[in-house]
Amino acid sequence: MIQIKQKVKKLKKQGFYNNWAKRNFDLITFFIYPDFQIDNEWFKKRLNAYKKNAEILKIKPPKVSFFVYPSIETGKKIGIIPATCFIKMREIHGHLNQSPGHELTHVLIGKINDSKNMPGNGLWQEGLCTYLNSTKTNQKKHTLSLNFSEVILATPWKKWRKYMPGNLYPLAGSIIQYLIKIYGWKKMILFLKKLKKSAENQDKISLEIFKKSLKEIQKDWLKWIKT
C-alpha cells in the first residue's frame, strides 16, 4: 500500500493525470483514463452505492476522488494495482469491473473509526466492504460455493492473517451478513466505534455489545453457514 501511494504521488508530480477526463458529481469526482469511454450508468451505480451505504452506516459521506482505469492490467503497467483506497486522502484508484461499493465503503468506515484503530487482520474492514459492495451477492451462498476447508472455517477470527487474502473476502462478508441478521446495524456500528488499537479488545467489546464472546459468535456463525 505504501509503495502504491508513493507511485501515485510520483505520477501526480510528473503530470500523469493532467490529461484525464473529469466528471464531477456532488460527492464523487471521477478522473477517467485518457481516451476511455464509460457509460453514465457506471458512475450512477457508484454514487448511489456510496449514498446508500452512508445512510446505512449513519454517517455523512465525505467527498471522494475516484481514478478509473480500464482494467487491473492497465494499472499494473504503470505500477498501480487498482482497486486501492487511500482512506485519509479520500482517494480511490479503481478499474471498470470492480464492484460499485467496496472501495467507497472503506472511506465510510474511516469516518466511523480511523483504520489505524481497527484490528489489523482485515476481518471487519474487508468483511463490511464486501457485504456492502452493492452487487446484491448473498455472501453466505458465495462462501459455501467456494468450499473452504474446515481448517479455514474454524480458524479463530483473531488469528486471521494481518492482510486478508482476496479469496477470503466472501467469508468475511458472510460473517458481517450473520451479525447484521442476528444483531442489526445499530449494534454492528456501535461495535465498530468501540474497537480500540489492539485486537485483544475485540472480545471485551463483543461481550459488551453482543453479550457473547467472538469465540461463541464464531460457533453460532459456523452452524448458520453450514445450514
Secondary structure as UniProt FT lines:
FT   HELIX           2..13
FT   TURN            14..19
FT   STRAND          21..24
FT   STRAND          28..32
FT   TURN            34..35
FT   HELIX           40..56
FT   TURN            57..58
FT   STRAND          64..69
FT   HELIX           72..77
FT   TURN            78..79
FT   STRAND          84..86
FT   TURN            87..90
FT   STRAND          91..95
FT   TURN            96..97
FT   HELIX           102..112
FT   HELIX           115..117
FT   TURN            120..121
FT   HELIX           123..131
FT   HELIX           139..145
FT   TURN            146..147
FT   HELIX           150..154
FT   HELIX           157..159
FT   HELIX           166..168
FT   HELIX           169..194
FT   TURN            199..200
FT   HELIX           201..210
FT   HELIX           214..225
//
